[in-house]
Amino acid sequence: MNANTFRRNELLAQKVIKGLSSRNMSGYYAASREEALAYALSLIDEGSSVTMGGGESVHQIGLPEALKAGHYSFIDRDAYEDKRKAMLLAYDADVFLSSANAITEDGILVNIDGNANRVSAIAQGPRKVVFVVGMNKVCKDFDSALKRARNVAAPINVQRFGLNTPCAKTGSCMDCKSPDTICCQFLLTRFSRHEGRIHVILVNDDLGF
């Protein structure tokens, strides 16, 4: 990444962080994946119960591995035969980890979900939610953020999961009602009523989808 892009991302991140603050959410800018990991761990107290959705960005900074190696109670849903049980444990967890399908320059988070375990935990339940979001997901406004979620994140996710939807074939949203659709629940997070609950780490990197 050249110096101009780095500086652009840094300035844009400060704009997003200001927007998040106005919405009672906390934002941080990490210049690298390593710095993002350090920020995330600083937000999670030792001994905390921690779980997550399927956030690729969280894996890309190495956070699950760090939690498993540390003094935390990491609820790894992949280790559970009963996935529903693991998902339900998320609602009483100290910390829920996630990414976002998109975020606006003024701090609105946009997420789409199929099973709704991720968006429901973001909305209510866990005591703290920590987002790891690459700067590639920052969009000018809500309309462009929603378009990104539907036309970039959703098609890539159905393709990697091997699902049979129109967007898996066309690469863009067809507003389908396919049995395999993952566009079942849309969550717009524009304000946090509970101060100190939602934290967003913006990473100077392309993360996730």
C-alpha positions as CSV (number, residue, x, y, z in Angstrom):
1,M,0.0,0.0,0.0
2,N,1.5,3.4,-1.0
3,A,1.8,6.3,1.3
4,N,-1.1,8.2,-0.3
5,T,-3.5,5.4,0.2
6,F,-2.4,4.9,3.7
7,R,-2.9,8.6,4.5
8,R,-6.3,8.6,2.8
9,N,-7.4,5.6,4.9
10,E,-6.2,7.2,8.1
11,L,-8.2,10.4,7.4
12,L,-11.3,8.5,6.3
13,A,-11.1,6.3,9.4
14,Q,-11.1,9.5,11.6
15,K,-14.3,10.6,9.8
16,V,-15.9,7.2,10.5
17,I,-14.8,7.3,14.1
18,K,-16.3,10.7,14.6
19,G,-19.6,9.4,13.2
20,L,-19.5,6.3,15.5
21,S,-18.9,8.6,18.5
22,S,-22.0,10.6,17.6
23,R,-23.9,7.3,17.7
24,N,-22.7,6.3,21.1
25,M,-20.3,3.8,19.7
26,S,-16.5,3.6,20.0
27,G,-14.1,3.6,17.0
28,Y,-10.4,2.9,16.6
29,Y,-8.0,3.0,13.7
30,A,-5.4,0.2,13.3
31,A,-2.6,0.8,10.8
32,S,-2.1,-3.0,10.4
33,R,-3.6,-6.4,11.2
34,E,-1.1,-6.7,14.1
35,E,-2.3,-3.4,15.5
36,A,-5.9,-4.5,15.1
37,L,-5.2,-7.6,17.1
38,A,-3.7,-5.6,19.9
39,Y,-6.6,-3.3,20.0
40,A,-9.1,-6.2,20.1
41,L,-7.3,-7.9,22.9
42,S,-7.2,-4.6,24.9
43,L,-11.0,-4.5,24.7
44,I,-11.4,-8.0,26.1
45,D,-10.8,-8.7,29.7
46,E,-9.0,-11.9,30.7
47,G,-11.5,-14.5,31.9
48,S,-14.2,-13.2,29.6
49,S,-16.5,-15.5,27.7
50,V,-16.1,-14.7,24.0
51,T,-17.8,-16.0,20.9
52,M,-18.4,-14.9,17.3
53,G,-20.4,-15.3,14.1
54,G,-18.6,-16.4,11.0
55,G,-16.6,-13.2,10.5
56,E,-13.7,-13.8,8.1
57,S,-12.1,-10.5,9.1
58,V,-11.8,-11.6,12.8
59,H,-9.9,-14.7,11.6
60,Q,-7.7,-12.7,9.3
61,I,-6.2,-10.7,12.2
62,G,-5.6,-13.9,14.2
63,L,-8.0,-13.1,17.0
64,P,-9.6,-16.5,17.6
65,E,-6.1,-18.1,17.8
66,A,-5.0,-15.5,20.3
67,L,-8.0,-16.0,22.5
68,K,-7.6,-19.8,22.5
69,A,-4.0,-19.4,23.5
70,G,-4.8,-16.9,26.3
71,H,-6.8,-16.8,29.5
72,Y,-10.3,-16.5,28.0
73,S,-13.3,-18.7,27.7
74,F,-13.6,-18.9,23.9
75,I,-16.8,-20.5,22.7
76,D,-15.8,-22.1,19.4
77,R,-19.0,-23.0,17.7
78,D,-17.1,-25.2,15.2
79,A,-16.2,-27.5,18.1
80,Y,-19.9,-28.0,18.9
81,E,-21.9,-30.9,17.4
82,D,-25.0,-29.0,18.3
83,K,-24.5,-25.6,16.5
84,R,-27.7,-24.2,17.9
85,K,-26.5,-24.7,21.4
86,A,-23.3,-22.8,20.6
87,M,-25.2,-20.0,18.9
88,L,-27.5,-19.6,22.0
89,L,-24.5,-19.3,24.3
90,A,-23.6,-16.1,22.4
91,Y,-26.5,-14.2,23.9
92,D,-25.1,-14.4,27.4
93,A,-21.4,-14.0,26.4
94,D,-19.3,-11.2,27.7
95,V,-18.0,-10.4,24.2
96,F,-19.3,-11.1,20.7
97,L,-16.9,-10.7,17.8
98,S,-18.1,-9.7,14.3
99,S,-17.3,-7.9,11.2
100,A,-19.7,-5.8,9.1
101,N,-20.8,-6.2,5.5
102,A,-20.5,-2.4,5.2
103,I,-20.1,0.8,7.2
104,T,-21.0,4.3,6.2
105,E,-18.6,7.3,6.5
106,D,-20.9,8.6,9.2
107,G,-20.8,5.4,11.3
108,I,-23.8,3.3,10.4
109,L,-23.2,-0.4,10.3
110,V,-25.0,-2.6,7.8
111,N,-25.2,-6.4,8.1
112,I,-27.2,-9.1,6.3
113,D,-27.7,-12.6,7.7
114,G,-29.2,-15.9,6.8
115,N,-29.7,-17.7,10.2
116,A,-29.9,-14.3,12.0
117,N,-27.6,-15.6,14.9
118,R,-25.0,-12.9,14.1
119,V,-27.3,-9.9,13.6
120,S,-29.5,-10.8,16.6
121,A,-26.4,-11.0,18.8
122,I,-25.2,-7.7,17.5
123,A,-28.5,-6.1,18.3
124,Q,-29.0,-7.5,21.8
125,G,-27.6,-10.0,24.3
126,P,-23.8,-10.0,24.6
127,R,-22.4,-7.3,27.0
128,K,-19.9,-6.1,24.5
129,V,-19.6,-6.3,20.7
130,V,-16.3,-5.9,19.0
131,F,-16.2,-5.3,15.2
132,V,-13.2,-5.8,13.0
133,V,-13.7,-3.9,9.8
134,G,-11.4,-3.5,6.8
135,M,-11.3,0.0,5.2
136,N,-12.5,-1.7,2.0
137,K,-16.0,-1.8,3.6
138,V,-16.3,1.9,4.2
139,C,-19.0,3.4,1.9
140,K,-20.1,7.0,1.2
141,D,-23.6,6.7,2.5
142,F,-26.4,4.2,3.6
143,D,-27.5,3.5,0.0
144,S,-24.0,2.6,-1.1
145,A,-23.5,0.5,2.0
146,L,-26.6,-1.5,1.4
147,K,-25.7,-2.0,-2.2
148,R,-22.2,-3.3,-1.1
149,A,-23.8,-5.7,1.4
150,R,-26.2,-7.1,-1.2
151,N,-24.0,-7.0,-4.3
152,V,-20.5,-7.7,-3.0
153,A,-20.6,-9.4,0.4
154,A,-23.7,-11.6,-0.2
155,P,-22.7,-13.1,-3.6
156,I,-19.2,-13.9,-2.4
157,N,-20.5,-15.6,0.7
158,V,-23.0,-17.8,-1.1
159,Q,-20.3,-18.8,-3.5
160,R,-17.9,-19.8,-0.8
161,F,-20.6,-21.7,1.0
162,G,-21.6,-23.5,-2.2
163,L,-25.2,-22.3,-2.0
164,N,-27.6,-22.3,-5.0
165,T,-28.9,-18.8,-5.4
166,P,-29.1,-16.5,-8.5
167,C,-26.4,-14.2,-7.2
168,A,-24.0,-17.2,-6.9
169,K,-24.3,-17.4,-10.7
170,T,-24.6,-13.7,-11.7
171,G,-22.4,-12.2,-9.0
172,S,-25.0,-9.6,-8.1
173,C,-28.2,-9.4,-6.1
174,M,-31.3,-10.6,-7.9
175,D,-33.6,-9.9,-4.9
176,C,-34.4,-13.6,-4.8
177,K,-36.5,-15.8,-2.5
178,S,-34.4,-18.9,-3.1
179,P,-34.4,-21.5,-0.3
180,D,-30.7,-21.0,-0.1
181,T,-30.8,-17.2,0.2
182,I,-28.7,-15.7,3.0
183,C,-30.4,-12.3,2.7
184,C,-33.0,-13.1,5.3
185,Q,-32.4,-10.5,8.0
186,F,-31.1,-7.0,7.5
187,L,-29.6,-5.1,10.5
188,L,-29.0,-1.4,10.4
189,T,-27.0,-0.3,13.5
190,R,-27.3,3.5,13.7
191,F,-27.1,4.1,17.4
192,S,-26.2,2.2,20.6
193,R,-28.4,2.9,23.6
194,H,-25.8,1.3,25.8
195,E,-22.6,3.3,26.1
196,G,-19.5,1.2,25.9
197,R,-21.2,-1.8,24.3
198,I,-20.2,-1.4,20.6
199,H,-16.6,-1.1,19.5
200,V,-15.4,-0.8,15.9
201,I,-11.8,-1.4,14.9
202,L,-11.1,0.0,11.4
203,V,-8.2,-1.7,9.8
204,N,-5.9,-0.3,7.1
205,D,-6.3,-3.4,5.0
206,D,-8.7,-5.2,2.8
207,L,-10.4,-7.7,5.1
208,G,-13.3,-10.1,4.6
209,F,-15.8,-9.7,1.8
